[in-house]
């Protein structure tokens, strides 16, 4: 069995979660059993809904907090009628407005606030219980009550101090005692004094053997506990980002990315490291040898793959850009918006569609409005882009840090020319300057006007001067190395070696 450890997941997941989803499909295809372990707490959303959303199967998921119960991640099936059947009081009334319902007992100070799974059904995700105007408890459901949170008023706010996790028969499996950032876990036969120790306890309970593999995708707050309890299992570390700080590195010393520092220091315990690009593999190996005088096993396996090359069934929209990412400030989508708006003065039929969700969405909406660009720059939301890329003429990115770039891979797999900054590692892997697009020189702190001019110049050159068909052919040729059959072969070679 291969156990893949992560922290969290969301509706607008990062590249790490999508990389794991791709990996899950690869393992299914090559017949390797695998589990994906999530160790964050998910009180506001159902984990199974979020993992299903990006392609995981329910039986592939392990959640730290239900691991010690007989619940497993599953969709919500607990209904409002199931909830009403638990109420022993006779006098109450029920009302609902969209996603939120309310059961009121006697007065408005005593009620249940009910959060439904969605607006179209009667499935209850969680219930907040309020007594005399104070929140006292929250219950969370899938097919039954999975866990409860207990609150007390403190400094005018509801203060979480306790959780109980249940088995399907209603018995308590274990409890979590909470004092701000300090937690303890009470089991029938032992006390555990930290979240990290809980992760270690779970890892030990897996009873791993030499036939098992542990792959750690995120090690913050858990890497040491996993490694110490992995037994004789092989341990692999996936490098999802730049692994060192260039500005703090010189001929004698290197500053590793703190996400990977412990994993690098434990190279004797780590069976292999995985980078997504060959450029990063070579750099990491040279740095291990130079600064640590060691030569660990480092392999290159793309974090995604292409089932096939995508060819358009109808003509592409002329001068149409697509970009896709989390709408986060570090993705610099606002730089793209500003550049396309300026290029619009020269290329009046240019357009940009922005796919994704995130915290920067409101600011982007305001920027598009301020530039009066709403007719040709659109926020498209979150979509399955499998059959979308081929509608466009080119792809553009302004990210200044891309360990791989799943959307870059998908773009070349759809024959798109690309524009991006000349930064490690994704852009340098997928964009060959002057052959299938442009890598724009970039330095931290680059003056805004200079940066925008370079983006605008690249846009104009691509759309007004270049042979886009030859660029497309080059992208298709580059994409062949990322076909699923190629990536499957790499994984099979890695996990089948004893």
C-alpha positions as CSV (number, residue, x, y, z in Angstrom):
1,X,0.0,0.0,0.0
2,X,1.1,3.5,-0.7
3,X,0.1,6.1,1.9
4,X,0.2,9.8,0.6
5,X,0.2,12.4,3.4
6,X,-1.1,15.9,3.0
7,X,-2.6,18.5,5.4
8,X,-5.7,20.2,3.9
9,X,-7.8,20.6,0.8
10,X,-10.3,23.2,-0.3
11,X,-12.8,24.0,-3.0
12,X,-10.1,26.1,-4.7
13,X,-7.3,23.6,-4.1
14,X,-3.7,24.2,-4.7
15,X,-1.5,22.4,-7.1
16,X,-0.5,19.9,-4.4
17,X,-4.0,18.5,-4.2
18,X,-4.4,18.4,-7.9
19,X,-1.0,16.6,-8.2
20,X,-2.3,14.0,-5.7
21,X,-5.5,13.6,-7.7
22,X,-3.5,12.9,-10.8
23,X,-1.4,10.5,-8.9
24,X,-4.4,8.6,-7.6
25,X,-5.6,8.1,-11.2
26,X,-2.1,6.8,-12.1
27,X,-2.0,4.3,-9.3
28,X,-5.5,3.1,-10.2
29,X,-4.3,2.6,-13.8
30,X,-1.2,0.6,-12.9
31,X,-3.0,-1.4,-10.2
32,X,-1.2,-0.1,-7.2
33,X,-3.4,0.3,-4.0
34,X,-3.1,3.8,-2.5
35,X,-4.6,5.9,0.3
36,X,-4.5,9.7,0.6
37,X,-4.3,10.9,4.2
38,X,-5.5,14.4,5.2
39,X,-4.6,15.6,8.7
40,X,-6.2,19.1,8.9
41,X,-9.5,19.7,10.7
42,X,-12.4,20.4,8.3
43,X,-15.3,21.8,10.4
44,X,-17.0,23.9,7.7
45,X,-17.1,21.4,4.8
46,X,-17.4,17.7,4.3
47,X,-14.0,16.2,3.3
48,X,-15.5,13.6,1.0
49,X,-17.3,16.4,-1.0
50,X,-14.0,18.3,-1.5
51,X,-11.9,15.2,-2.4
52,X,-14.6,14.0,-4.9
53,X,-14.6,17.4,-6.4
54,X,-11.1,16.9,-7.8
55,X,-11.4,13.3,-8.7
56,X,-10.6,11.1,-5.6
57,X,-12.7,8.1,-4.7
58,X,-14.1,7.9,-1.2
59,X,-12.3,4.6,-0.3
60,X,-9.0,6.2,-1.2
61,X,-9.3,8.8,1.6
62,X,-8.2,8.6,5.2
63,X,-9.0,11.5,7.6
64,X,-6.9,11.7,10.7
65,X,-9.9,12.6,12.9
66,X,-12.1,9.7,11.8
67,X,-9.2,7.2,11.6
68,X,-9.7,6.3,15.2
69,X,-13.5,5.8,14.8
70,X,-15.5,3.4,12.6
71,X,-16.5,6.3,10.4
72,X,-14.8,6.8,7.1
73,X,-15.0,9.9,4.8
74,X,-18.4,9.7,3.1
75,X,-21.0,12.0,1.6
76,X,-23.7,13.6,3.9
77,X,-26.8,11.5,4.1
78,X,-28.2,12.7,7.5
79,X,-31.5,14.5,6.9
80,X,-33.6,17.1,8.6
81,X,-36.1,14.4,9.5
82,X,-33.2,12.4,11.2
83,X,-32.4,15.5,13.2
84,X,-36.0,16.1,14.2
85,X,-36.2,12.5,15.4
86,X,-33.4,13.2,18.0
87,X,-35.3,16.1,19.5
88,X,-37.1,15.2,22.7
89,X,-38.9,18.5,23.3
90,X,-42.4,18.6,21.9
91,X,-42.8,22.3,21.2
92,X,-40.7,23.7,18.5
93,X,-41.1,25.2,15.0
94,X,-38.9,24.8,12.0
95,X,-38.1,27.3,9.2
96,X,-35.5,27.4,6.3
97,X,-34.0,30.0,4.2
98,X,-31.6,28.6,1.5
99,X,-28.6,26.9,3.0
100,X,-29.6,27.7,6.6
101,X,-32.5,26.3,8.7
102,X,-33.7,27.0,12.2
103,X,-35.5,25.0,14.9
104,X,-36.7,27.3,17.7
105,X,-37.7,26.1,21.1
106,X,-40.0,28.4,23.1
107,X,-38.0,31.6,22.6
108,X,-35.6,33.0,20.1
109,X,-32.8,32.5,22.6
110,X,-33.0,28.7,22.4
111,X,-32.6,27.3,18.9
112,X,-30.7,25.0,16.5
113,X,-29.1,26.7,13.5
114,X,-28.9,24.1,10.7
115,X,-26.4,24.2,7.9
116,X,-27.5,22.1,4.9
117,X,-25.2,20.5,2.5
118,X,-26.7,22.5,-0.4
119,X,-29.8,24.5,-1.2
120,X,-31.5,21.7,-3.1
121,X,-31.8,18.9,-0.6
122,X,-32.6,18.2,3.1
123,X,-29.2,16.9,4.0
124,X,-27.7,18.3,7.2
125,X,-24.0,19.0,7.4
126,X,-23.8,20.6,10.9
127,X,-26.0,22.0,13.6
128,X,-25.2,24.8,16.0
129,X,-27.1,24.6,19.4
130,X,-27.8,27.9,21.1
131,X,-29.1,28.1,24.7
132,X,-30.1,31.4,26.3
133,X,-28.4,33.2,23.5
134,X,-25.0,31.4,23.9
135,X,-23.5,28.9,21.5
136,X,-22.9,25.7,23.5
137,X,-22.4,22.9,20.9
138,X,-21.9,22.1,17.2
139,X,-22.7,18.7,15.8
140,X,-21.2,17.5,12.5
141,X,-22.8,14.8,10.4
142,X,-22.3,12.4,7.5
143,X,-24.5,9.3,7.8
144,X,-24.6,10.0,11.5
145,X,-23.0,12.3,14.1
146,X,-19.3,12.2,13.4
147,X,-18.1,14.6,16.1
148,X,-19.3,17.4,18.4
149,X,-17.7,20.7,19.5
150,X,-18.4,22.2,22.9
151,X,-18.3,25.9,23.6
152,X,-18.4,28.3,26.6
153,X,-18.7,32.1,26.6
154,X,-15.3,33.8,27.2
155,X,-14.6,37.5,26.7
156,X,-17.9,37.9,24.9
157,X,-17.2,35.2,22.4
158,X,-18.0,31.5,22.0
159,X,-14.8,29.6,23.1
160,X,-14.1,26.1,21.8
161,X,-12.8,23.9,24.6
162,X,-13.7,20.3,23.7
163,X,-14.4,17.9,20.9
164,X,-15.8,14.4,21.0
165,X,-15.5,11.9,18.1
166,X,-18.1,9.2,17.8
167,X,-18.5,5.7,16.4
168,X,-21.5,4.8,14.4
169,X,-23.3,3.4,17.4
170,X,-23.0,6.7,19.2
171,X,-20.2,5.7,21.6
172,X,-17.3,8.0,22.2
173,X,-14.1,6.9,20.3
174,X,-11.9,9.6,21.8
175,X,-11.9,13.2,22.9
176,X,-9.9,16.4,22.2
177,X,-9.3,18.8,25.0
178,X,-8.5,22.3,23.7
179,X,-6.9,25.3,25.4
180,X,-6.3,27.8,22.6
181,X,-3.3,26.4,20.7
182,X,-2.7,23.6,23.3
183,X,-4.5,20.3,22.6
184,X,-4.6,16.9,24.2
185,X,-6.3,13.8,23.0
186,X,-7.9,11.4,25.5
187,X,-8.3,7.7,24.4
188,X,-9.6,4.9,26.5
189,X,-6.1,3.6,27.1
190,X,-3.8,6.7,26.7
191,X,-3.4,10.4,26.5
192,X,-1.7,12.1,23.5
193,X,-0.3,15.6,24.1
194,X,-0.1,17.2,20.7
195,X,-1.5,17.1,17.2
196,X,1.9,16.0,15.8
197,X,1.9,13.1,18.3
198,X,-1.6,12.2,17.1
199,X,-0.3,12.0,13.5
200,X,2.5,9.8,14.8
201,X,0.0,7.5,16.6
202,X,-2.1,7.1,13.5
203,X,1.0,6.3,11.5
204,X,2.0,3.7,14.0
205,X,-1.5,2.2,13.9
206,X,-1.1,1.7,10.1
207,X,1.5,-1.0,11.0
208,X,3.6,-0.3,8.0
209,X,6.0,-2.9,6.6
210,X,8.8,-3.0,4.1
211,X,6.2,-3.6,1.4
212,X,4.5,-0.3,2.1
213,X,5.5,3.2,0.9
214,X,4.9,6.5,2.6
215,X,4.9,9.6,0.3
216,X,4.8,12.9,2.2
217,X,3.4,15.8,0.1
218,X,3.3,18.3,3.0
219,X,5.5,17.7,6.0
220,X,4.8,20.9,8.1
221,X,4.0,19.9,11.6
222,X,3.9,16.2,10.8
223,X,6.9,15.0,8.8
224,X,9.0,14.0,11.8
225,X,6.0,12.2,13.5
226,X,5.4,10.3,10.2
227,X,9.0,9.3,9.7
228,X,9.5,8.2,13.3
229,X,6.5,5.9,13.1
230,X,6.8,4.6,9.5
231,X,8.6,1.4,10.6
232,X,10.3,-0.4,7.8
233,X,8.3,1.3,5.1
234,X,10.0,3.3,2.4
235,X,9.6,7.0,2.7
236,X,9.4,9.4,-0.2
237,X,9.3,13.2,-0.2
238,X,7.6,15.2,-3.1
239,X,9.1,18.6,-3.8
240,X,6.2,20.8,-4.8
241,X,7.9,24.2,-4.7
242,X,11.3,25.8,-5.0
243,X,13.4,24.0,-2.4
244,X,15.8,26.8,-1.4
245,X,16.1,30.5,-1.0
246,X,18.4,31.9,-3.7
247,X,19.0,35.2,-2.0
248,X,20.2,33.6,1.2
249,X,22.5,31.0,-0.5
250,X,26.2,31.5,-1.2
251,X,29.2,29.3,-2.1
252,X,29.5,28.0,1.5
253,X,25.9,27.8,2.8
254,X,22.4,27.1,1.5
255,X,19.1,28.1,3.1
256,X,16.6,25.3,2.3
257,X,12.9,26.1,2.1
258,X,11.6,25.5,5.6
259,X,9.0,23.2,4.2
260,X,11.7,20.8,3.2
261,X,14.6,21.5,5.6
262,X,13.7,18.6,8.0
263,X,13.1,16.2,5.1
264,X,16.5,17.1,3.6
265,X,18.3,16.7,6.9
266,X,16.8,13.2,7.2
267,X,18.1,12.0,3.8
268,X,19.4,8.8,5.4
269,X,15.8,7.9,6.3
270,X,14.3,9.0,3.0
271,X,14.3,6.4,0.2
272,X,13.7,8.9,-2.6
273,X,12.9,12.5,-3.4
274,X,10.6,13.4,-6.3
275,X,10.8,16.6,-8.3
276,X,8.4,17.5,-11.1
277,X,11.0,18.7,-13.5
278,X,14.4,17.5,-14.6
279,X,15.9,21.0,-14.1
280,X,15.0,20.9,-10.4
281,X,16.2,17.4,-10.0
282,X,19.7,18.3,-11.4
283,X,19.9,21.4,-9.3
284,X,18.8,19.7,-6.1
285,X,21.3,16.8,-6.6
286,X,24.1,19.3,-7.2
287,X,23.2,21.1,-4.0
288,X,23.0,18.0,-1.9
289,X,26.5,17.1,-3.1
290,X,28.0,20.5,-2.7
291,X,26.5,21.5,0.7
292,X,25.9,18.2,2.4
293,X,28.3,15.9,0.6
294,X,25.6,13.3,-0.1
295,X,24.0,11.8,-3.2
296,X,20.4,10.7,-2.3
297,X,18.0,9.2,-4.8
298,X,16.2,12.0,-6.7
299,X,13.8,11.1,-9.5
300,X,11.8,13.3,-11.9
301,X,8.1,12.4,-12.2
302,X,5.7,15.0,-13.5
303,X,2.9,15.8,-11.0
304,X,0.3,15.5,-13.7
305,X,-0.2,13.8,-17.0
306,X,-2.2,14.1,-20.2
307,X,-4.6,11.3,-21.2
308,X,-4.2,12.5,-24.8
309,X,-3.3,15.5,-26.8
310,X,-6.4,17.8,-27.3
311,X,-7.1,19.0,-30.8
312,X,-9.8,21.6,-31.4
313,X,-13.0,20.5,-33.1
314,X,-13.7,24.0,-34.3
315,X,-11.6,27.1,-35.0
316,X,-9.9,28.7,-32.0
317,X,-11.1,32.1,-31.0
318,X,-8.6,34.6,-32.5
319,X,-6.4,36.6,-30.2
320,X,-8.0,34.9,-27.2
321,X,-6.0,34.3,-24.0
322,X,-6.8,31.8,-21.3
323,X,-5.2,31.8,-17.8
324,X,-6.1,29.4,-15.0
325,X,-5.0,29.4,-11.4
326,X,-6.1,30.1,-7.8
327,X,-7.0,33.7,-7.7
328,X,-4.3,34.5,-5.1
329,X,-2.1,37.5,-5.0
330,X,1.1,35.5,-5.7
331,X,-0.4,34.4,-9.0
332,X,-0.4,38.1,-10.1
333,X,-3.4,37.8,-12.4
334,X,-3.8,41.6,-12.0
335,X,-0.6,42.0,-14.0
336,X,-2.1,40.0,-16.8
337,X,-5.3,42.1,-16.7
338,X,-3.4,45.3,-16.9
339,X,-1.2,44.1,-19.8
340,X,-4.1,42.8,-21.8
341,X,-6.0,46.0,-21.3
342,X,-3.0,48.0,-22.6
343,X,-2.6,45.6,-25.6
344,X,-6.3,46.0,-26.4
345,X,-5.4,49.5,-27.7
346,X,-3.4,47.8,-30.5
347,X,-5.3,44.5,-30.8
348,X,-8.9,45.5,-30.5
349,X,-10.3,41.9,-30.7
350,X,-8.0,40.6,-27.9
351,X,-9.7,38.8,-25.1
352,X,-8.8,37.2,-21.8
353,X,-10.8,34.6,-19.8
354,X,-9.7,34.0,-16.2
355,X,-10.5,30.6,-14.7
356,X,-10.3,29.9,-11.0
357,X,-11.5,31.0,-7.6
358,X,-9.7,32.7,-4.7
359,X,-9.3,35.6,-2.4
360,X,-8.2,38.0,-5.1
361,X,-11.4,37.7,-7.0
362,X,-13.0,40.9,-5.6
363,X,-9.9,43.0,-6.4
364,X,-9.7,41.6,-9.9
365,X,-13.4,42.5,-10.5
366,X,-12.7,46.1,-9.4
367,X,-9.6,46.3,-11.6
368,X,-11.5,45.1,-14.7
369,X,-14.2,47.6,-14.0
370,X,-11.7,50.4,-13.5
371,X,-10.0,49.6,-16.8
372,X,-13.4,49.5,-18.5
373,X,-12.4,46.0,-19.8
374,X,-15.5,44.0,-18.9
375,X,-16.3,43.5,-22.6
376,X,-13.2,41.5,-23.3
377,X,-11.8,40.3,-19.9
378,X,-14.0,37.9,-18.0
379,X,-13.8,36.0,-14.7
380,X,-15.1,32.5,-15.5
381,X,-15.0,30.8,-12.1
382,X,-14.0,27.3,-11.4
383,X,-14.5,24.8,-14.3
384,X,-13.3,21.5,-15.6
385,X,-10.9,22.7,-18.3
386,X,-10.4,19.4,-20.1
387,X,-12.2,20.6,-23.2
388,X,-11.8,24.3,-22.7
389,X,-8.1,25.1,-23.7
390,X,-8.6,24.3,-27.3
391,X,-11.1,27.1,-27.7
392,X,-8.3,29.7,-27.2
393,X,-5.4,31.0,-29.1
394,X,-2.8,31.1,-26.3
395,X,-2.1,30.8,-22.6
396,X,-0.6,33.5,-20.4
397,X,0.7,33.4,-16.8
398,X,2.2,35.9,-14.5
399,X,3.1,33.6,-11.6
400,X,6.7,34.2,-10.4
401,X,7.0,30.8,-8.7
402,X,5.7,27.6,-10.3
403,X,7.3,24.3,-9.3
404,X,5.6,22.6,-12.2
405,X,2.4,24.2,-13.4
406,X,-0.4,21.8,-14.2
407,X,-2.2,24.4,-16.3
408,X,1.0,24.9,-18.3
409,X,1.1,21.2,-19.0
410,X,-2.5,21.2,-20.0
411,X,-2.0,24.2,-22.2
412,X,0.8,22.7,-24.2
413,X,-1.3,19.5,-24.4
414,X,-3.9,21.5,-26.2
415,X,-1.4,23.1,-28.6
416,X,-1.3,26.5,-27.0
417,X,1.6,29.0,-27.3
418,X,2.5,30.4,-23.9
419,X,3.7,33.6,-22.3
420,X,5.2,33.7,-18.8
421,X,8.1,34.9,-16.8
422,X,11.5,33.3,-17.0
423,X,11.3,31.7,-13.5
424,X,11.9,28.2,-12.2
425,X,10.7,25.6,-12.9
426,X,7.5,25.2,-14.8
427,X,7.8,28.1,-17.3
428,X,11.4,27.0,-18.1
429,X,10.1,23.4,-18.7
430,X,7.1,24.2,-20.9
431,X,8.1,27.4,-22.7
432,X,10.9,27.3,-25.2
433,X,11.7,30.9,-26.0
434,X,10.7,31.8,-29.6
435,X,9.6,28.2,-30.3
436,X,6.2,28.0,-28.6
437,X,6.1,31.3,-26.7
438,X,8.1,33.7,-24.6
439,X,9.8,33.6,-21.2
440,X,10.0,37.2,-20.1
441,X,13.0,38.2,-18.0
442,X,12.0,38.8,-14.4
443,X,13.7,40.0,-11.2
444,X,12.2,40.5,-7.7
445,X,11.2,44.1,-7.3
446,X,11.1,44.8,-11.1
447,X,9.6,48.2,-11.7
448,X,5.9,48.0,-12.6
449,X,6.1,49.9,-15.9
450,X,9.0,47.9,-17.1
451,X,7.4,44.6,-16.2
452,X,4.1,45.6,-17.9
453,X,5.9,46.8,-21.1
454,X,7.6,43.4,-21.4
455,X,4.3,41.6,-21.0
456,X,2.6,43.8,-23.5
457,X,5.5,43.5,-26.0
458,X,5.3,39.7,-25.8
459,X,1.6,39.7,-26.3
460,X,1.9,41.9,-29.4
461,X,4.7,39.9,-30.9
462,X,2.9,36.6,-30.3
463,X,-0.4,37.8,-31.9
464,X,0.8,40.2,-34.6
465,X,4.1,38.8,-35.8
466,X,4.6,35.1,-35.0
467,X,3.6,31.9,-36.9
468,X,1.1,30.5,-34.3
469,X,0.7,27.2,-36.1
470,X,4.4,26.4,-35.8
471,X,4.2,27.4,-32.1
472,X,1.3,25.0,-31.7
473,X,3.1,22.1,-33.3
474,X,6.1,22.7,-31.0
475,X,3.8,22.7,-27.9
476,X,2.1,19.5,-29.0
477,X,5.6,17.9,-29.5
478,X,6.7,19.0,-26.0
479,X,3.5,17.7,-24.5
480,X,4.1,14.1,-25.6
481,X,6.5,13.5,-22.7
482,X,3.6,14.1,-20.3
483,X,1.2,11.6,-21.8
484,X,-0.3,9.4,-19.1
485,X,1.5,6.3,-20.5
486,X,4.9,8.0,-20.0
487,X,4.1,9.1,-16.5
488,X,2.7,5.7,-15.5
489,X,5.9,4.1,-16.6
490,X,7.9,6.3,-14.3
491,X,5.7,5.6,-11.3
492,X,5.7,1.9,-12.0
493,X,9.5,1.8,-12.1
494,X,9.8,3.7,-8.8
495,X,7.2,1.8,-6.7
496,X,7.9,-1.6,-8.1
497,X,11.5,-1.7,-7.1
498,X,12.2,-3.6,-3.9
